[in-house]
Amino acid sequence: MVGLSDQRTTETMPIDPARVTARQPGGGVNSSTLLRQVYLMLQPRVIVVVVVALVVEVGLRISTVPRLARLLGVRWERDGQSGQQLPAGSTNDLLVLWIRERYTTVARVMPHWPFGNTCLRRALVLGHRLRRLEPALVIGVRHDEAGQLAAHAWLVVAGGILDPLAEQYTPLRDLS
């Protein structure tokens, strides 16, 4: 794990006036709070995540997952291992912050995605946002408590798994 233990964030996208806590005495919404929430929603990093999510959505419908992953700059990892390790030091701390900022943005946007917040969609969108680090997409399977086959997708970046649920799954070896 690369220091990203908050895999499932409970934060919601700002903009819903019903959730705004700063209300004026007459029952109206404080305009500065609403403007701040609109600003947060329209930040370039949020817009980029929405655009990438749209590309992922279209790609999942018209292409294969390996081809879509290549298009997004995400390597398809067939054995669940990633050979590249990060060097220790202060550069590593900055890199973890850089990863966390992108991870948090994806985690805030994707629960509001109208087509579903699946692990594959999240992994592809985050993989694109982390493409400079050559992330690897891994898909694994396991049998759940009812004996049904369950699948899960996650990313491996610089030898670190970005999803704590990944340990419960066995990576698929080859899909081609």
C-alpha positions as CSV (number, residue, x, y, z in Angstrom):
1,M,0.0,0.0,0.0
2,V,1.4,3.4,-0.9
3,G,-0.1,5.2,2.1
4,L,-3.6,5.5,0.7
5,S,-5.7,3.8,3.3
6,D,-8.8,5.9,2.6
7,Q,-9.9,3.7,-0.3
8,R,-13.6,4.4,0.1
9,T,-14.0,8.1,0.9
10,T,-17.2,9.3,2.4
11,E,-16.9,12.8,1.0
12,T,-19.5,13.9,-1.4
13,M,-19.2,16.2,-4.4
14,P,-20.0,19.7,-3.3
15,I,-22.8,21.6,-4.9
16,D,-26.0,20.2,-3.4
17,P,-27.6,23.2,-1.7
18,A,-29.6,20.9,0.6
19,R,-26.4,19.7,2.1
20,V,-24.9,23.2,2.7
21,T,-24.6,23.7,6.4
22,A,-24.0,27.5,6.3
23,R,-27.5,28.8,6.0
24,Q,-28.6,32.4,6.4
25,P,-31.0,33.3,9.2
26,G,-33.9,33.5,6.7
27,G,-33.4,29.9,5.7
28,G,-31.5,30.7,2.5
29,V,-28.1,29.3,1.5
30,N,-25.1,31.4,2.2
31,S,-24.0,32.5,-1.3
32,S,-20.2,32.4,-0.5
33,T,-20.5,28.8,0.7
34,L,-22.4,27.8,-2.4
35,L,-19.9,29.7,-4.6
36,R,-17.0,27.9,-2.9
37,Q,-18.7,24.5,-3.5
38,V,-19.2,25.4,-7.2
39,Y,-15.6,26.4,-7.4
40,L,-14.5,23.1,-5.9
41,M,-16.6,21.2,-8.4
42,L,-15.2,23.2,-11.4
43,Q,-11.6,22.8,-10.5
44,P,-9.6,21.6,-13.5
45,R,-8.6,18.3,-11.8
46,V,-12.3,17.4,-11.3
47,I,-13.2,18.3,-14.9
48,V,-10.3,16.2,-16.1
49,V,-11.6,13.2,-14.1
50,V,-15.1,13.7,-15.5
51,V,-13.7,13.8,-19.1
52,V,-11.5,10.7,-18.6
53,A,-14.5,8.9,-17.0
54,L,-16.5,9.7,-20.1
55,V,-13.7,8.3,-22.3
56,V,-13.6,5.2,-20.1
57,E,-17.4,4.7,-20.3
58,V,-17.4,5.0,-24.1
59,G,-14.3,2.7,-24.3
60,L,-15.9,0.0,-22.2
61,R,-18.8,-0.1,-24.6
62,I,-17.0,-0.1,-27.9
63,S,-13.6,-1.7,-27.1
64,T,-11.8,-4.4,-25.1
65,V,-10.4,-3.7,-21.7
66,P,-6.7,-4.3,-22.7
67,R,-7.1,-2.0,-25.7
68,L,-8.8,0.7,-23.6
69,A,-6.1,0.4,-20.9
70,R,-3.4,0.9,-23.5
71,L,-5.3,3.9,-24.9
72,L,-5.4,5.4,-21.3
73,G,-1.7,4.8,-20.7
74,V,-2.3,1.9,-18.2
75,R,-0.2,-1.3,-18.6
76,W,-2.1,-4.6,-18.4
77,E,-0.5,-6.7,-15.7
78,R,-1.2,-10.4,-16.1
79,D,0.5,-11.7,-13.0
80,G,-0.4,-9.1,-10.3
81,Q,3.2,-8.1,-9.8
82,S,4.9,-4.8,-10.7
83,G,8.6,-4.8,-10.9
84,Q,9.4,-1.1,-10.5
85,Q,10.0,0.0,-6.9
86,L,10.3,3.6,-5.7
87,P,13.5,4.8,-4.1
88,A,13.3,5.7,-0.5
89,G,13.6,9.4,0.5
90,S,11.9,12.7,0.5
91,T,11.0,12.4,-3.2
92,N,8.9,9.4,-2.3
93,D,6.9,11.6,0.2
94,L,6.1,14.1,-2.5
95,L,5.2,11.4,-4.9
96,V,2.8,9.9,-2.4
97,L,1.1,13.3,-2.0
98,W,0.9,13.6,-5.8
99,I,-0.8,10.2,-6.0
100,R,-3.1,10.9,-3.0
101,E,-4.3,14.1,-4.6
102,R,-5.3,12.3,-7.8
103,Y,-6.7,9.3,-5.9
104,T,-8.9,11.6,-3.7
105,T,-10.2,13.5,-6.7
106,V,-11.2,10.2,-8.5
107,A,-12.7,8.9,-5.2
108,R,-14.8,12.0,-4.9
109,V,-16.1,12.1,-8.5
110,M,-16.7,8.5,-9.3
111,P,-19.5,7.8,-6.7
112,H,-21.5,10.4,-8.6
113,W,-20.9,8.8,-12.0
114,P,-24.3,8.0,-13.5
115,F,-23.2,4.8,-15.2
116,G,-21.9,3.1,-12.0
117,N,-19.0,3.3,-9.7
118,T,-17.3,0.0,-10.5
119,C,-13.8,-0.9,-9.5
120,L,-12.8,-1.3,-13.2
121,R,-14.0,2.3,-14.0
122,R,-12.2,3.7,-11.0
123,A,-9.0,1.8,-11.8
124,L,-9.0,2.9,-15.4
125,V,-9.7,6.6,-14.6
126,L,-7.1,6.6,-11.8
127,G,-4.6,4.8,-14.0
128,H,-4.9,7.5,-16.6
129,R,-4.4,10.2,-14.0
130,L,-1.2,8.3,-12.7
131,R,0.0,7.3,-16.2
132,R,3.4,9.0,-15.6
133,L,4.2,6.4,-13.0
134,E,3.3,3.5,-15.5
135,P,0.5,2.0,-13.4
136,A,-0.5,-1.6,-14.0
137,L,-4.1,-2.7,-14.1
138,V,-4.7,-6.0,-12.5
139,I,-8.0,-8.0,-12.5
140,G,-8.5,-10.7,-10.0
141,V,-11.2,-13.2,-9.1
142,R,-12.3,-15.1,-6.0
143,H,-15.2,-17.1,-4.8
144,D,-17.4,-15.2,-2.4
145,E,-19.3,-16.5,0.6
146,A,-22.2,-17.8,-1.5
147,G,-19.7,-19.6,-3.8
148,Q,-20.3,-17.2,-6.7
149,L,-17.3,-16.0,-8.7
150,A,-16.5,-12.3,-7.9
151,A,-14.1,-10.1,-9.9
152,H,-12.2,-7.0,-8.9
153,A,-9.9,-4.5,-10.6
154,W,-7.1,-2.6,-9.0
155,L,-3.9,-0.7,-9.8
156,V,-0.3,-1.4,-8.9
157,V,1.9,1.6,-8.9
158,A,5.6,1.4,-8.3
159,G,5.2,-1.9,-6.6
160,G,2.4,-0.7,-4.3
161,I,-1.1,-1.9,-4.5
162,L,-3.6,1.0,-4.3
163,D,-6.5,-1.0,-3.1
164,P,-6.7,-3.0,0.2
165,L,-9.3,-5.3,-1.3
166,A,-6.8,-6.7,-3.8
167,E,-5.4,-9.1,-1.3
168,Q,-8.6,-11.1,-1.3
169,Y,-8.4,-11.8,-5.1
170,T,-6.2,-14.0,-7.2
171,P,-5.0,-12.1,-10.3
172,L,-6.0,-13.5,-13.7
173,R,-3.0,-14.7,-15.7
174,D,-4.1,-13.9,-19.3
175,L,-7.2,-12.6,-21.0
176,S,-6.0,-12.6,-24.6
